[in-house]
């Protein structure tokens, strides 16, 4: 057999992937032999808007390492692929396309707009899945899922109905994070805080009533970064332990510009070190102020609308101004009235939409909420009892911290692309105060034939859709056929392993855990491996928009998929973030060449002597040289070490072990010694040397295969083995 002098990865990778696909071994139902135990991994579904980035490359390499090893260990392995519809992100992409045409979604109308999004998804939505193939990912493509598939949509609707009937989903009007650009609510987790320079304004609030001992005190000074919201103030709050204001608690002030009387209250949520220690309380436009208002029975007054415009609930001069115009006008008027004491330049955290980076508002809004206290409790218990384990363990803190302080989840979104709520309104009452009450809606998976309220109208389905994370929370079991009792669900749930970044532990991992326990009565996965974030070499987050991102496919094209996979895995040390440098990929490329050259040497020797290896060969101890014994001993030690590392998710350590063994022990030492042994031309020793060479090479290829699948499979296909498997990917793992 002709063996090229150099490894040509571009000629090999596409050919080998086709071999794998043709074999059918990605599908657990087509794996050979009796496989009693299953091992399941569901891919963290990338957005249909996504293209491969370094985080994807690392995450999916880790999953492929795990699934390939388990497949070789004899497990019935399923690695299930799919994509997420990504409500806000996908809608934004299509809206940007429309904007280029001078249109917006309202010009098209909902039905035509949704058609347009589907066209986009069909054209671009699977790009990232095809890119996973270039990385060598051994996913079962026959089971590919999409969160807006008909069957998956049924699961989402069923989950909503279940929660509602259990009393956990409810409608309500309360302040939520609101993006005026996307025109939708956002959960707390979808808010990104960016540090920016700003201004702290110190405003005098005139005292209306005061105690005799404080008759010289005419004002209480309030510090705020949002003077435009003061028109909706319902109180001034101080910390109850703040001695400066103890005598003022219970008094009233006149709200400047609005001329309303509001009380001075005490609440422990107030930070006495912020500004003057006295803060304005605007329940309609601050989540913290809303919490304060519930304890003190304060009303909500909305002074900013969904488009960021000042409402008619304010004095005439400010109505219909946008937020920034209103701010300027209010500051000017306060200054003219002598009520602006001073300003101070500060640096603070600004809340922004995680998709479009618009500064967010907090607005009172009619939304749907999921009660979280009970679900949080079962999620915490699962991890406390070790049913689901985090690796490294310290990431449990992120998990528990969020669950301990959890608030009800706002699950409704005011966009068009997504899972429409199974909520039906009586059209004769739908506009009445725009308040959700049990007098004008019902929850049903199908449209009611007759309106139970007015007996006349054709009920209208809510335009709201569910938060994308609500549907992705069902991913480990909805992808397997739930709510139907399918064969796949029975066979492959619960899944075994999940790998993810720390930034979506609470977005996704936490929600999958309580969802699995709620609907399946079992945890969705046993082990969660949290890998580091791939950063630039300067330690900054990679971003395509900022020009700091690196396209892994360009690296694949330059160095080959195996080099990219191994180079990334090489840097996985503990839970530290990866400062990416191309040097590691170059090193891995050189390692590929070393593997190829060493294998080529062995194959050439066997070709010369027409030798064929049998995996059942037993080494005669008496014929083993000192070098033979040493390499077999080191190989055995390496096998044990790599197995232990993989068992404990130390992928980087395993990569280092394999590199050191193959390059230094096998190539630098044993192959050089084998050349001497073969040159002596002793027939009995030569056969033993051949067998040792082949045995070590074969087991090295097996150990390296999960990390570097293409080159190891290509070499395996050339090996002269009597009892060879169709693919290396189903060979027996070294133990």
Rosetta blueprint (number, residue, H / E / L):
1 X L
2 X L
3 X L
4 X L
5 X L
6 X L
7 X L
8 X L
9 X H
10 X H
11 X H
12 X H
13 X H
14 X H
15 X H
16 X H
17 X H
18 X H
19 X H
20 X H
21 X H
22 X H
23 X H
24 X L
25 X L
26 X L
27 X L
28 X H
29 X H
30 X H
31 X L
32 X L
33 X L
34 X L
35 X L
36 X L
37 X L
38 X E
39 X E
40 X E
41 X E
42 X E
43 X L
44 X L
45 X L
46 X E
47 X E
48 X L
49 X L
50 X L
51 X L
52 X L
53 X L
54 X H
55 X H
56 X H
57 X H
58 X H
59 X H
60 X H
61 X H
62 X H
63 X H
64 X H
65 X H
66 X H
67 X H
68 X H
69 X H
70 X H
71 X H
72 X H
73 X L
74 X L
75 X L
76 X E
77 X E
78 X E
79 X E
80 X E
81 X E
82 X E
83 X E
84 X E
85 X L
86 X L
87 X H
88 X H
89 X H
90 X H
91 X H
92 X H
93 X H
94 X H
95 X H
96 X H
97 X H
98 X H
99 X H
100 X H
101 X L
102 X L
103 X L
104 X L
105 X H
106 X H
107 X H
108 X H
109 X L
110 X H
111 X H
112 X H
113 X H
114 X H
115 X H
116 X H
117 X H
118 X H
119 X H
120 X H
121 X H
122 X H
123 X H
124 X H
125 X L
126 X L
127 X H
128 X H
129 X H
130 X H
131 X H
132 X H
133 X H
134 X H
135 X L
136 X L
137 X L
138 X L
139 X L
140 X E
141 X E
142 X E
143 X E
144 X E
145 X E
146 X E
147 X L
148 X L
149 X L
150 X H
151 X H
152 X H
153 X H
154 X H
155 X H
156 X H
157 X H
158 X H
159 X H
160 X H
161 X H
162 X H
163 X H
164 X H
165 X H
166 X L
167 X L
168 X L
169 X E
170 X E
171 X E
172 X E
173 X E
174 X E
175 X E
176 X E
177 X E
178 X E
179 X E
180 X L
181 X L
182 X L
183 X L
184 X E
185 X E
186 X E
187 X L
188 X H
189 X H
190 X H
191 X E
192 X E
193 X E
194 X E
195 X E
196 X E
197 X E
198 X E
199 X E
200 X E
201 X E
202 X E
203 X E
204 X E
205 X E
206 X E
207 X E
208 X L
209 X L
210 X L
211 X L
212 X H
213 X H
214 X H
215 X L
216 X L
217 X L
218 X L
219 X E
220 X E
221 X E
222 X E
223 X E
224 X E
225 X L
226 X L
227 X H
228 X H
229 X H
230 X H
231 X H
232 X H
233 X L
234 X L
235 X E
236 X E
237 X E
238 X E
239 X L
240 X L
241 X L
242 X L
243 X H
244 X H
245 X H
246 X H
247 X H
248 X H
249 X L
250 X L
251 X L
252 X E
253 X E
254 X E
255 X E
256 X L
257 X L
258 X L
259 X L
260 X E
261 X E
262 X E
263 X E
264 X E
265 X E
266 X E
267 X L
268 X L
269 X L
270 X L
271 X L
272 X L
273 X L
274 X L
275 X L
276 X L
277 X L
278 X E
279 X E
280 X E
281 X E
282 X L
283 X H
284 X H
285 X H
286 X L
287 X H
288 X H
289 X H
290 X H
291 X H
292 X H
293 X H
294 X H
295 X H
296 X H
297 X L
298 X L
299 X L
300 X L
301 X L
302 X L
303 X L
304 X E
305 X L
306 X L
307 X L
308 X L
309 X E
310 X E
311 X L
312 X L
313 X L
314 X L
315 X L
316 X H
317 X H
318 X H
319 X L
320 X L
321 X L
322 X E
323 X H
324 X H
325 X H
326 X H
327 X H
328 X H
329 X H
330 X H
331 X H
332 X H
333 X H
334 X H
335 X H
336 X H
337 X L
338 X L
339 X L
340 X E
341 X E
342 X E
343 X E
344 X E
345 X E
346 X E
347 X E
348 X E
349 X E
350 X E
351 X E
352 X E
353 X E
354 X L
355 X L
356 X L
357 X L
358 X L
359 X E
360 X L
361 X E
362 X E
363 X E
364 X E
365 X E
366 X E
367 X E
368 X E
369 X E
370 X E
371 X L
372 X L
373 X H
374 X H
375 X H
376 X H
377 X H
378 X H
379 X H
380 X H
381 X H
382 X H
383 X H
384 X H
385 X L
386 X L
387 X L
388 X L
389 X E
390 X E
391 X E
392 X L
393 X H
394 X H
395 X H
396 X H
397 X H
398 X H
399 X H
400 X H
401 X H
402 X H
403 X H
404 X H
405 X L
406 X L
407 X L
408 X L
409 X E
410 X E
411 X L
412 X E
413 X E
414 X L
415 X L
416 X L
417 X L
418 X L
419 X L
420 X E
421 X L
422 X L
423 X E
424 X E
425 X E
426 X L
427 X L
428 X L
429 X L
430 X L
431 X L
432 X L
433 X L
434 X L
435 X L
436 X L
437 X L
438 X L
439 X L
440 X L
441 X E
442 X E
443 X E
444 X L
445 X L
446 X L
447 X L
448 X L
449 X L
450 X L
451 X L
452 X L
453 X L
454 X L
455 X L
456 X L
457 X L
458 X L
459 X L
460 X E
461 X E
462 X L
463 X L
464 X L
465 X E
466 X E
467 X L
468 X H
469 X H
470 X H
471 X H
472 X H
473 X L
474 X L
475 X H
476 X H
477 X H
478 X H
479 X L
480 X L
481 X L
482 X L
483 X L
484 X L
485 X L
486 X L
487 X H
488 X H
489 X H
490 X H
491 X H
492 X H
493 X L
494 X L
495 X L
496 X L
497 X E
498 X E
499 X E
500 X E
501 X E
502 X H
503 X H
504 X H
505 X H
506 X H
507 X H
508 X H
509 X H
510 X H
511 X H
512 X H
513 X H
514 X H
515 X H
516 X H
517 X H
518 X H
519 X H
520 X L
521 X L
522 X L
523 X L
524 X L
525 X L
526 X L
527 X E
528 X E
529 X E
530 X E
531 X E
532 X L
533 X L
534 X E
535 X E
536 X L
537 X L
538 X L
539 X L
540 X L
541 X E
542 X L
543 X L
544 X L
545 X L
546 X L
547 X L
548 X L
549 X L
550 X L
551 X L
552 X H
553 X H
554 X H
555 X H
556 X H
557 X H
558 X H
559 X H
560 X L
561 X H
562 X H
563 X H
564 X H
565 X H
566 X H
567 X H
568 X H
569 X H
570 X H
571 X L
572 X L
573 X L
574 X L
575 X L
576 X L
577 X L
578 X E
579 X E
580 X L
581 X L
582 X L
583 X H
584 X H
585 X H
586 X H
587 X H
588 X H
589 X H
590 X H
591 X H
592 X H
593 X H
594 X H
595 X H
596 X H
597 X H
598 X H
599 X H
600 X H
601 X H
602 X H
603 X H
604 X H
605 X H
606 X H
607 X H
608 X H
609 X H
610 X L
611 X L
612 X L
613 X E
614 X L
615 X L
616 X L
617 X L
618 X L
619 X L
620 X L
621 X H
622 X H
623 X H
624 X L
625 X L
626 X H
627 X H
628 X H
629 X H
630 X H
631 X H
632 X H
633 X H
634 X H
635 X H
636 X H
637 X H
638 X H
639 X H
640 X H
641 X H
642 X H
643 X H
644 X H
645 X H
646 X H
647 X H
648 X L
649 X L
650 X L
651 X H
652 X H
653 X H
654 X H
655 X H
656 X H
657 X H
658 X H
659 X H
660 X H
661 X H
662 X H
663 X H
664 X H
665 X H
666 X H
667 X H
668 X H
669 X H
670 X H
671 X H
672 X H
673 X H
674 X H
675 X H
676 X H
677 X H
678 X H
679 X H
680 X L
681 X L
682 X L
683 X H
684 X H
685 X H
686 X H
687 X H
688 X H
689 X H
690 X H
691 X H
692 X H
693 X H
694 X H
695 X H
696 X H
697 X H
698 X H
699 X H
700 X H
701 X H
702 X H
703 X H
704 X H
705 X H
706 X L
707 X L
708 X L
709 X H
710 X H
711 X H
712 X H
713 X H
714 X H
715 X H
716 X H
717 X L
718 X L
719 X L
720 X L
721 X E
722 X L
723 X L
724 X L
725 X L
726 X L
727 X L
728 X H
729 X H
730 X H
731 X L
732 X L
733 X L
734 X L
735 X L
